[in-house]
Amino acid sequence: MTREGLFDSTQGLLTTGHASLFITQLLGALTVIVWGFVSGALIANMCDSTVGLRATEREEEEGLDMAYHGIPAYNELERFADLPSGLYDFEETTGIRVAPLNKKNAVG
């Protein structure tokens, strides 16, 4: 079994004082780090220029559940808070008309 870098019996840094294998491994690790950072930055830049990385201020104010899914996550939020109910009006914000609930066919 051969050990590389720090513990190699013939060229290890801790066993013989030679740093050549350790420097080679360090260079490999730094190469992977730089490659990952540059690749990630390029992908983020491409995403930002095509679809964007942030929601608009209006979407943030309205709530991302409405902006991305079209429905409020907390349907009865106005009952527990002093927020205007118009902020969470599904039909007003999405333009989709919801059919009224038929109590005869409702479950429960």
C-alpha distances in whole Angstrom, upper triangle without the diagonal:
4,7,10,14,14,11,10,10,12,14,14,17,17,15,17,20,19,20,19,16,18,21,19,18,21,23,21,22,26,26,26,28,31,30,31,34,36,35,36,39,40,40,42,45,45,46,48,50,51,51,51,49,51,54,58,60,62,59,58,61,62,59,56,56,59,58,55,56,60,61,61,58,61,64,66,65,68,69,67,67,70,68,71,70,71,67,66,68,67,69,70,67,66,69,68,71,70,72,74,72,75,75,76,73,71,68,69
4,7,10,11,9,7,8,10,11,11,14,14,13,15,17,16,16,15,12,14,17,16,15,18,20,18,20,23,23,23,25,28,28,29,31,33,33,34,37,38,39,40,43,43,44,46,48,49,49,49,47,50,53,56,58,61,58,57,60,61,58,55,55,59,57,54,56,59,60,60,58,60,63,65,64,68,69,67,67,69,68,70,70,70,67,65,68,66,69,69,66,65,68,68,70,70,72,74,73,75,75,77,73,71,69,69
4,7,8,6,4,7,9,9,8,11,11,11,13,14,14,14,13,10,11,14,14,12,15,17,16,17,20,21,21,23,26,26,27,29,31,31,32,35,36,37,38,41,42,42,44,46,47,48,47,45,47,51,54,56,58,56,54,57,59,55,52,53,57,55,52,54,58,58,58,56,58,61,63,62,65,66,64,64,66,65,67,67,68,64,63,66,64,67,67,64,63,66,66,69,68,70,72,71,73,74,75,72,70,68,68
4,6,6,5,9,9,8,7,9,11,11,12,13,11,11,10,7,8,11,10,8,12,14,13,14,17,18,18,20,22,23,24,26,28,28,30,32,33,34,36,38,39,40,42,44,45,45,45,42,45,48,52,53,56,54,52,56,57,54,51,52,55,54,51,53,56,57,57,55,57,60,62,61,64,66,63,63,65,64,66,66,66,63,62,64,63,66,66,62,61,65,65,68,67,70,71,70,73,74,75,72,70,68,68
4,6,6,10,10,8,5,6,9,10,11,11,9,8,8,5,4,8,8,7,9,12,12,12,15,16,17,18,21,22,23,25,26,27,29,31,32,33,35,37,38,39,41,43,44,45,44,41,44,47,50,52,55,53,51,54,56,53,50,51,54,53,50,52,56,57,56,54,56,60,62,60,63,65,62,62,64,62,65,65,65,62,61,64,62,65,65,61,61,64,64,67,67,70,71,70,73,74,76,72,70,68,68
4,6,9,10,8,5,5,5,7,9,9,9,8,10,8,6,10,11,10,11,14,15,14,17,19,19,20,23,24,25,26,29,30,31,32,34,35,36,38,40,41,42,45,46,46,45,43,45,48,51,53,56,54,52,55,56,53,51,52,55,54,51,53,57,58,57,55,57,60,62,60,63,65,62,62,64,63,65,65,66,62,61,64,63,66,66,62,62,66,65,68,68,71,72,71,74,74,76,73,71,69,69
4,6,9,8,5,7,6,6,9,10,10,11,12,10,9,13,14,12,14,17,17,17,20,22,22,23,26,27,28,29,32,32,33,36,37,38,39,41,43,44,45,47,49,49,48,45,48,51,54,56,58,56,54,57,59,56,53,54,58,56,54,55,59,59,59,56,59,62,64,62,65,67,64,64,66,65,67,68,68,65,64,66,65,68,68,65,64,68,67,70,70,72,74,73,75,76,77,74,72,69,70
4,6,6,4,8,8,7,8,10,10,11,11,8,10,13,13,12,15,17,17,18,21,22,23,24,27,28,28,30,32,33,34,36,38,39,40,42,44,45,46,48,49,50,49,47,49,53,56,58,60,58,56,60,61,58,55,56,59,58,55,57,61,61,61,59,61,64,66,64,68,69,67,66,69,67,70,70,70,67,66,68,67,70,70,66,66,69,69,72,71,74,75,74,77,78,79,76,74,71,72
4,6,6,9,9,6,7,10,10,13,13,11,13,16,16,16,18,21,21,22,24,26,26,28,30,31,32,34,36,37,38,40,42,43,44,46,47,48,50,52,53,54,53,51,53,57,60,61,64,62,60,63,65,61,59,60,63,62,59,61,64,65,65,62,64,68,70,68,71,72,70,70,72,71,73,73,74,70,69,72,71,73,74,70,70,73,73,76,75,77,79,78,80,81,82,79,77,75,75
4,6,9,10,8,7,10,9,11,11,10,13,15,15,16,18,20,20,22,24,25,26,28,30,31,32,34,36,37,38,40,42,43,44,46,47,49,50,52,53,54,53,51,54,57,60,62,65,63,61,64,66,63,60,61,64,63,60,62,66,66,66,64,66,70,72,70,73,74,72,72,74,73,75,75,75,72,71,74,72,75,75,71,71,74,74,77,76,79,81,80,82,83,85,81,79,77,77
4,7,9,7,6,7,5,8,7,7,9,11,12,13,15,17,17,19,21,22,24,25,27,28,30,31,33,34,35,37,39,40,41,43,44,46,47,49,50,51,50,48,51,55,58,59,62,60,58,62,63,60,57,59,62,60,58,60,63,64,64,62,64,68,69,68,71,72,70,69,71,70,72,73,73,69,68,71,70,72,73,69,68,72,72,75,74,77,79,78,81,81,83,80,77,75,76
4,6,5,6,6,6,7,8,7,7,11,12,12,13,16,17,17,19,21,22,23,25,27,28,30,31,33,34,36,37,38,40,42,43,44,46,48,49,50,49,46,49,52,55,57,60,58,56,59,61,58,55,56,60,58,55,57,61,62,61,59,61,65,66,65,68,69,67,66,68,67,69,70,70,66,66,69,67,70,70,66,66,69,69,72,72,75,76,75,78,79,80,77,75,73,73
4,6,6,4,5,5,8,8,7,9,12,12,12,15,16,17,18,21,22,23,24,26,27,29,31,32,33,35,37,38,39,41,42,44,45,47,48,49,48,45,48,51,54,55,58,56,54,58,59,56,54,56,59,57,55,57,60,61,61,58,60,64,66,63,66,68,65,65,67,66,68,69,69,65,65,68,66,69,69,66,65,69,69,72,72,74,76,75,78,78,80,77,75,73,73
4,6,6,8,9,12,11,10,13,15,14,15,18,19,19,21,23,24,25,27,29,29,31,33,34,35,37,39,40,41,43,45,45,47,49,50,51,49,47,49,52,55,56,59,57,55,58,60,57,55,56,59,58,56,58,61,62,61,58,60,64,66,63,66,68,65,65,67,66,68,69,69,66,65,68,67,70,70,66,66,70,70,73,72,75,76,75,78,79,80,78,75,73,73
4,6,8,10,13,12,12,15,16,16,17,20,21,21,24,26,27,27,30,31,32,33,36,37,38,40,42,43,44,46,47,48,50,52,53,54,52,50,52,55,58,60,63,61,58,62,63,60,58,59,62,61,59,60,64,65,64,61,63,67,69,67,70,71,68,68,70,69,72,72,73,69,68,71,70,73,73,70,69,73,73,76,75,78,79,78,81,81,83,80,77,75,75
4,6,9,11,11,12,14,16,17,18,20,21,22,24,26,27,28,30,32,33,34,36,37,39,40,42,43,44,46,48,49,50,52,54,55,53,51,53,57,60,61,64,62,60,63,65,62,60,61,64,63,60,62,66,67,66,64,66,69,71,69,72,73,71,70,72,71,74,74,75,71,70,73,72,75,75,71,71,74,74,77,77,80,81,80,83,84,85,82,80,78,78
4,6,9,11,10,12,15,15,16,18,20,21,22,24,26,26,28,30,31,32,34,36,37,38,40,41,42,44,46,47,48,50,52,53,51,49,51,55,58,59,62,60,58,61,63,60,58,60,63,61,59,61,64,65,65,62,64,68,69,67,70,72,69,68,70,69,72,72,73,69,68,71,70,73,73,69,69,73,73,76,76,79,80,79,82,83,85,82,79,77,77
4,6,8,8,10,12,13,14,16,17,19,20,22,23,24,26,27,29,30,32,33,35,36,38,39,41,42,44,45,46,48,50,51,50,47,50,54,56,58,61,59,57,60,62,60,57,59,62,60,58,60,63,64,64,62,64,67,69,67,70,72,69,68,70,69,71,72,72,68,68,71,69,72,72,68,68,71,72,75,75,77,79,79,81,82,84,81,78,76,77
4,6,5,6,9,10,10,12,14,15,16,18,20,21,22,24,26,27,28,30,31,32,34,36,37,38,40,42,43,44,46,47,46,44,46,50,53,54,57,55,54,57,59,56,53,55,58,56,54,56,60,61,61,58,61,64,66,64,67,68,66,65,67,65,68,68,68,65,64,67,66,69,68,65,64,68,68,71,71,74,76,75,78,79,81,78,75,74,74
4,6,5,6,9,10,11,12,14,15,16,19,20,21,23,25,26,27,28,30,32,33,35,36,37,39,41,42,43,45,46,45,43,46,50,52,54,57,55,54,57,59,56,53,55,58,56,54,56,59,61,61,58,61,64,66,64,67,69,67,66,68,66,68,69,69,65,64,67,66,68,68,64,64,67,68,71,71,74,76,75,78,79,81,78,75,73,74
4,5,5,6,9,10,11,12,14,15,17,19,20,21,23,25,26,27,29,30,32,33,35,36,38,39,41,42,44,45,44,42,45,48,51,53,56,54,52,56,57,54,51,53,56,54,52,54,57,58,58,56,59,62,64,62,65,67,65,64,66,64,67,67,67,63,62,65,64,66,66,63,62,65,65,69,68,71,73,73,75,76,78,75,72,71,71
4,5,5,6,9,10,11,12,14,15,16,18,20,21,23,24,26,27,29,30,32,33,34,36,37,39,41,42,43,42,40,42,46,49,50,53,51,49,53,54,52,49,51,54,52,49,52,55,56,56,54,56,60,61,59,62,64,62,61,63,61,64,64,64,60,60,63,61,64,64,60,60,63,63,67,66,69,71,70,73,74,76,73,70,69,69
4,5,5,6,9,10,10,12,14,15,16,18,20,21,22,24,25,27,28,30,31,32,34,36,37,39,40,41,40,38,41,45,47,49,52,50,49,52,54,51,48,50,53,51,49,51,55,56,56,54,56,60,61,59,62,64,62,61,63,61,63,64,64,60,59,62,61,63,63,59,59,62,63,66,66,69,71,71,73,74,76,73,71,69,70
4,5,5,6,9,10,11,13,14,15,16,19,20,21,22,24,26,27,29,30,32,33,35,36,38,39,40,39,38,41,44,47,49,52,50,48,52,53,51,48,50,52,50,48,50,54,55,55,53,56,59,61,59,62,64,62,61,63,61,63,63,63,60,59,62,60,63,62,59,58,61,62,65,65,68,70,69,72,73,75,72,70,68,69
4,5,5,6,9,10,11,12,14,15,17,19,20,21,23,24,26,27,29,30,32,33,35,36,38,39,38,36,38,42,45,47,50,48,46,49,51,48,45,47,50,48,45,47,51,52,52,50,53,56,58,56,59,61,59,58,60,58,61,61,61,57,56,59,57,60,60,56,56,59,59,62,62,65,67,66,69,70,72,69,66,65,65
4,5,5,6,9,10,11,12,14,15,17,18,20,21,22,24,26,27,28,30,32,33,35,36,37,36,34,36,40,43,44,48,46,44,47,49,46,44,45,48,46,44,46,50,51,51,49,51,55,57,55,57,59,57,56,58,56,58,59,59,55,55,57,56,59,58,55,54,58,58,61,61,64,66,66,69,70,72,69,66,64,65
4,5,5,6,9,10,10,12,14,15,16,18,20,21,22,24,26,27,28,30,31,33,35,36,35,33,36,39,42,44,47,45,44,47,49,46,44,45,48,46,44,46,49,51,51,49,52,55,57,55,58,60,58,57,59,57,59,59,59,55,55,57,56,58,58,54,54,57,57,61,61,64,66,66,69,70,72,69,66,65,66
4,5,5,6,9,10,11,12,14,15,16,18,20,21,22,24,26,27,28,30,32,33,34,33,32,35,38,41,43,46,44,43,46,48,45,42,44,46,44,42,44,47,49,49,47,50,53,56,54,57,59,57,56,58,56,58,58,57,54,53,56,54,56,56,53,52,55,55,59,59,62,64,63,66,67,69,66,64,62,63
4,5,5,6,9,10,11,12,14,15,17,18,20,21,23,24,26,27,28,30,32,33,31,29,32,36,39,41,43,41,40,43,45,42,39,41,44,42,39,42,45,46,46,44,47,50,52,50,53,55,53,52,54,52,55,55,55,51,50,53,51,54,54,50,50,53,53,57,56,59,61,61,64,65,67,64,61,60,60
4,5,5,6,8,10,11,12,14,15,16,18,20,21,22,24,26,27,29,30,31,30,28,31,34,37,39,42,40,39,42,44,41,38,41,43,41,39,41,45,46,46,44,47,50,52,50,53,55,53,52,54,52,54,54,54,50,50,52,51,53,53,49,49,52,53,56,56,59,61,61,64,65,67,65,62,61,61
4,5,5,6,9,10,11,12,14,15,16,18,20,21,22,24,26,27,29,30,29,27,30,34,37,39,42,40,39,42,44,41,38,40,43,40,38,41,44,46,46,44,47,50,53,51,54,56,54,53,54,52,54,54,54,50,50,52,51,53,53,49,48,51,52,55,56,59,61,61,64,65,67,64,62,60,61
4,6,5,6,9,10,10,12,14,15,16,18,20,21,22,24,26,27,28,27,25,28,32,35,37,40,38,36,40,41,39,36,37,40,38,35,38,41,43,43,41,44,47,50,48,51,53,51,50,52,50,52,52,51,48,47,49,48,50,50,46,46,49,49,52,52,56,58,57,60,62,64,60,58,57,58
4,5,5,6,9,10,11,12,14,15,16,18,20,21,22,24,26,27,25,23,26,30,33,34,37,35,34,38,39,36,34,36,38,36,34,36,40,41,41,39,42,45,48,46,48,51,49,48,49,47,49,49,49,45,45,47,46,49,48,44,44,47,48,51,51,54,56,56,59,60,63,60,57,56,57
4,5,5,6,8,10,11,12,14,15,16,18,20,21,22,24,26,24,23,26,29,32,34,37,35,34,38,39,37,34,36,39,36,34,37,40,42,42,40,43,46,49,47,49,52,50,49,50,48,49,50,49,45,45,48,46,49,48,44,44,47,48,51,52,55,57,57,60,62,64,61,59,58,58
4,6,5,6,8,10,11,12,14,15,16,18,20,21,23,24,23,22,25,29,31,34,37,35,34,37,39,36,33,35,38,35,33,35,39,41,41,40,43,46,48,46,49,52,50,49,50,48,49,49,49,45,45,47,45,47,47,43,43,46,46,50,50,53,55,56,59,60,62,59,57,56,57
4,6,5,6,8,10,11,12,14,15,16,18,20,21,22,21,19,22,26,29,31,34,32,31,34,36,33,30,32,34,32,30,32,36,37,38,36,39,42,45,43,46,48,46,45,47,44,46,46,45,42,41,44,42,44,44,40,40,43,43,47,47,50,52,52,55,57,59,56,54,52,53
4,6,5,6,9,10,10,12,14,15,16,18,20,21,19,18,21,24,27,29,32,30,29,33,34,32,29,31,33,31,29,32,35,37,37,36,38,41,44,42,44,47,45,44,45,43,44,45,44,40,40,43,41,44,43,39,39,42,43,46,47,50,52,52,55,57,59,56,54,53,54
4,5,5,6,9,10,10,12,14,15,17,18,20,19,18,21,25,27,29,32,31,30,33,35,33,30,32,34,31,30,33,36,38,38,37,40,43,45,43,46,49,47,46,47,44,46,46,45,41,41,43,42,44,43,39,39,42,43,47,47,50,53,53,56,58,60,57,55,54,56
4,5,5,6,9,10,11,12,14,15,17,18,18,17,20,24,26,29,31,29,29,33,34,32,28,31,32,30,28,30,33,36,36,35,38,41,44,42,45,47,46,45,46,43,45,45,44,40,40,42,40,42,42,38,37,40,41,44,45,48,50,51,54,55,58,55,52,52,53
4,5,5,6,8,10,11,12,14,15,16,15,14,17,20,23,26,28,26,26,29,30,28,25,27,29,27,25,27,30,32,33,32,35,38,40,39,41,44,42,41,42,40,41,41,40,37,36,39,37,39,39,35,34,37,38,42,42,45,48,48,51,53,55,52,50,49,50
4,6,5,6,9,10,10,12,14,15,14,13,16,19,22,24,27,26,25,28,30,28,25,28,29,27,25,28,31,33,33,33,36,38,41,39,41,44,43,41,42,39,41,41,40,36,36,38,37,39,38,35,34,37,38,42,43,46,48,49,52,54,56,53,51,51,52
4,5,5,6,9,10,11,12,14,14,13,17,20,22,25,28,26,26,30,31,29,26,29,30,27,25,28,31,33,34,34,37,40,42,40,43,46,44,43,44,41,42,42,41,37,37,39,37,39,38,35,34,37,38,41,42,46,48,49,52,54,56,53,51,51,52
4,5,5,6,9,10,11,12,12,11,15,18,21,24,26,24,24,28,29,27,23,26,27,24,22,25,28,30,31,31,34,37,39,38,40,43,42,41,42,39,40,39,38,35,34,36,34,36,36,32,31,34,35,38,39,42,45,46,49,51,53,50,48,47,49
4,5,5,6,9,10,10,9,8,12,15,18,20,23,21,21,25,26,24,21,23,25,22,20,23,26,28,29,28,32,34,37,35,37,40,39,37,38,36,37,37,35,32,32,34,32,34,33,30,29,32,33,37,38,41,43,44,47,49,51,49,47,46,48
4,5,5,6,9,10,9,9,12,16,18,21,23,22,22,25,27,25,22,25,26,23,22,25,27,30,31,31,34,36,39,37,39,42,41,39,40,37,38,38,36,33,33,35,33,35,34,30,30,33,34,38,39,42,45,46,49,51,53,51,49,49,50
4,5,5,6,9,9,10,13,16,18,22,24,22,23,26,27,26,23,25,26,22,21,24,26,29,30,31,34,36,39,37,39,42,42,40,41,38,38,38,36,33,33,34,33,34,33,30,29,31,33,36,37,41,44,45,48,50,52,49,48,48,49
4,5,5,6,6,7,10,13,15,19,21,19,19,23,24,22,19,21,22,19,17,20,23,26,27,27,30,32,35,34,36,39,38,37,37,34,35,34,33,30,29,31,29,31,30,26,25,28,29,33,34,37,40,41,44,46,48,46,44,44,45
4,6,6,4,5,8,11,13,16,18,17,17,21,22,21,18,21,22,18,17,21,23,26,26,27,30,32,35,33,34,38,37,35,36,33,33,33,31,28,28,30,29,30,29,25,25,28,29,33,34,38,40,41,45,47,49,47,45,45,46
4,6,6,9,11,14,15,18,20,19,20,23,24,23,21,23,24,20,19,23,24,27,29,29,32,34,37,35,37,40,40,38,38,35,35,35,33,30,30,31,30,31,30,26,26,28,30,34,35,39,41,43,46,48,51,48,46,47,49
4,6,9,12,13,15,18,20,18,20,23,23,23,20,22,22,18,17,20,22,25,27,28,31,33,36,34,36,39,39,37,38,34,34,34,32,29,29,30,28,29,28,25,24,26,27,31,33,36,39,40,43,46,48,45,44,44,46
4,7,9,10,12,16,17,15,17,20,20,19,16,18,18,15,13,17,18,22,23,24,27,29,32,31,32,36,35,34,34,31,31,30,29,26,25,26,24,26,25,21,20,23,24,28,29,33,35,37,40,42,45,42,40,41,42
4,6,8,10,13,15,13,14,18,18,17,15,17,18,14,14,17,19,22,23,23,26,28,31,29,31,34,34,32,33,29,29,29,28,24,25,26,25,26,25,21,21,24,25,29,30,34,36,38,41,43,46,43,41,42,43
4,7,10,13,15,13,13,17,18,16,13,16,17,14,13,17,19,21,22,22,25,27,30,28,30,33,32,30,31,28,29,29,27,24,24,26,25,27,26,22,22,25,26,30,31,34,37,38,41,43,45,43,41,41,42
4,6,9,11,10,9,13,14,13,11,14,15,12,12,16,17,19,19,20,22,25,27,25,26,30,29,27,27,24,25,25,24,21,21,23,22,24,23,19,20,23,25,28,29,33,35,36,39,41,44,42,39,39,41
4,7,8,6,6,10,11,10,8,11,12,9,9,13,14,16,16,17,20,22,24,22,23,27,26,24,25,21,22,22,20,17,17,19,19,21,19,16,16,20,21,25,26,29,31,32,36,38,41,39,36,37,38
4,5,5,6,9,10,10,10,13,12,9,12,15,15,17,17,19,21,22,25,22,23,27,26,24,24,21,21,21,19,16,17,19,18,20,18,15,16,19,21,24,26,30,31,33,37,38,41,40,37,38,39
4,5,5,6,9,10,10,14,13,11,14,17,17,18,17,19,20,22,23,21,21,25,24,22,21,18,18,19,17,14,16,18,18,20,18,15,17,20,22,25,26,30,32,33,37,38,42,40,38,39,39
4,5,5,6,8,10,12,11,9,12,15,14,16,15,17,18,19,21,19,19,23,23,20,19,16,15,16,14,11,13,14,15,17,14,11,13,16,19,22,23,27,28,30,34,35,39,37,35,36,37
4,5,5,6,6,9,8,6,9,11,11,13,12,14,16,17,19,17,18,22,22,20,20,16,16,16,14,11,12,14,14,16,14,10,12,15,17,20,21,25,27,28,32,33,37,35,33,33,34
4,6,5,6,9,9,8,11,13,13,14,13,14,15,17,19,16,18,21,20,18,18,15,16,16,15,12,13,15,16,18,17,13,15,19,20,23,24,27,29,30,33,35,38,36,34,34,35
4,5,8,11,10,10,13,15,14,15,13,14,15,16,17,15,15,19,18,15,15,12,12,13,13,9,11,13,15,17,15,12,15,18,20,22,23,27,27,29,33,34,37,36,33,34,34
4,7,8,7,7,11,12,11,11,9,11,12,13,15,13,13,17,17,15,15,11,11,11,10,6,7,10,11,13,12,9,11,15,16,19,19,23,24,25,29,30,34,32,30,31,31
4,5,6,7,9,10,10,10,8,9,10,12,14,12,14,17,17,15,16,13,13,13,13,9,9,12,12,15,14,11,13,16,17,19,20,23,24,25,29,30,33,32,29,29,30
4,5,5,6,8,9,10,9,9,12,14,17,15,17,20,20,18,19,16,17,16,16,12,11,14,13,16,15,12,13,16,17,20,20,24,25,26,29,31,34,32,29,29,30
4,6,6,5,7,6,6,6,9,11,14,13,16,18,18,18,19,16,17,15,15,12,10,12,11,14,15,12,12,15,15,18,17,21,22,22,26,27,30,28,25,26,27
4,6,5,4,5,5,8,10,11,14,13,15,18,19,18,19,16,15,14,13,10,8,9,8,11,11,8,8,12,12,15,15,18,20,21,25,26,29,27,25,26,27
4,6,6,8,9,11,14,15,18,17,18,22,22,21,22,18,18,16,15,12,11,12,11,13,12,9,9,12,13,16,17,21,23,24,28,29,32,30,28,29,30
4,6,8,10,11,14,16,19,18,20,23,24,23,24,21,21,19,18,15,14,15,13,15,15,12,11,14,14,17,18,21,23,24,28,30,32,30,28,28,30
4,6,8,9,13,13,17,17,19,22,22,22,24,21,20,18,17,15,13,14,11,13,14,11,10,13,12,15,15,18,20,21,24,26,28,26,24,24,26
4,7,9,12,12,16,16,18,20,21,21,22,19,18,16,15,13,10,10,7,9,11,8,6,10,9,12,12,15,17,19,22,24,27,25,23,24,25
4,6,9,8,12,13,15,17,18,18,20,17,16,14,13,12,8,9,6,9,11,9,8,11,10,12,11,14,16,16,20,21,24,22,20,21,22
4,5,6,9,9,11,14,15,15,16,14,14,11,12,10,6,8,7,11,12,10,11,14,13,14,13,16,17,17,21,22,25,24,21,21,22
4,6,9,9,12,14,14,15,17,15,16,13,15,12,9,12,11,15,16,14,14,17,16,18,16,19,19,19,22,23,26,24,21,21,21
4,6,5,9,10,10,11,14,12,13,11,13,12,9,11,12,15,16,15,16,19,18,19,17,19,19,18,22,22,25,24,21,21,20
4,6,8,9,11,12,14,12,13,10,12,11,8,9,10,13,14,14,15,17,16,16,14,16,15,15,18,19,22,21,18,18,18
4,6,6,7,9,12,11,12,9,12,12,9,11,12,15,16,16,18,20,19,19,16,18,17,16,20,19,23,22,19,19,19
4,5,6,6,9,8,10,8,11,10,9,11,13,16,17,16,18,21,20,20,19,21,20,20,23,23,27,26,23,23,22
4,5,5,6,6,7,6,9,9,8,11,13,16,16,16,19,20,21,20,19,21,20,20,24,23,27,27,24,25,24
4,6,8,9,10,9,13,13,12,14,16,19,19,19,22,23,23,22,21,22,20,20,23,22,26,26,23,23,22
4,7,9,11,11,15,14,13,16,18,21,21,21,23,26,25,25,23,25,24,23,26,25,29,29,25,26,24
4,5,9,10,13,12,12,15,18,21,20,20,23,25,25,25,24,26,25,25,28,28,31,31,28,28,27
4,7,9,12,11,13,15,18,21,20,20,23,25,26,26,25,27,26,26,30,29,33,33,30,31,30
4,6,9,8,9,12,15,18,16,16,19,21,22,23,22,25,24,25,28,28,32,32,29,30,30
4,5,6,8,10,13,15,13,14,17,19,20,20,20,23,22,23,27,27,31,31,28,30,29
4,5,6,7,10,12,11,12,15,16,17,17,16,19,18,19,23,24,27,27,25,26,26
4,5,5,9,10,8,9,12,13,15,15,15,18,18,20,24,25,28,28,26,28,28
4,6,9,11,9,8,12,14,15,16,17,20,20,22,25,27,30,30,27,28,29
4,6,9,8,8,10,13,13,14,14,17,17,19,22,23,27,26,24,25,25
4,6,5,6,8,10,10,11,11,14,15,16,20,22,25,24,22,24,25
4,6,5,6,8,7,8,8,12,13,15,19,21,24,23,21,22,24
4,6,5,5,5,5,7,11,12,15,18,21,24,23,21,24,25
4,6,6,8,9,11,14,16,18,22,24,27,26,25,27,28
4,6,8,11,12,16,18,20,24,26,29,28,26,28,29
4,5,9,11,14,17,19,22,25,28,26,25,26,28
4,6,10,13,15,18,21,24,27,26,25,27,29
4,6,10,13,15,18,21,24,22,21,23,26
4,7,9,12,15,18,21,20,19,22,24
4,6,9,12,15,17,16,15,18,20
4,6,9,12,14,13,13,16,19
4,6,9,12,12,11,14,16
4,6,9,8,7,11,13
4,5,6,6,10,12
4,5,5,8,10
4,6,9,10
4,6,9
4,7
4
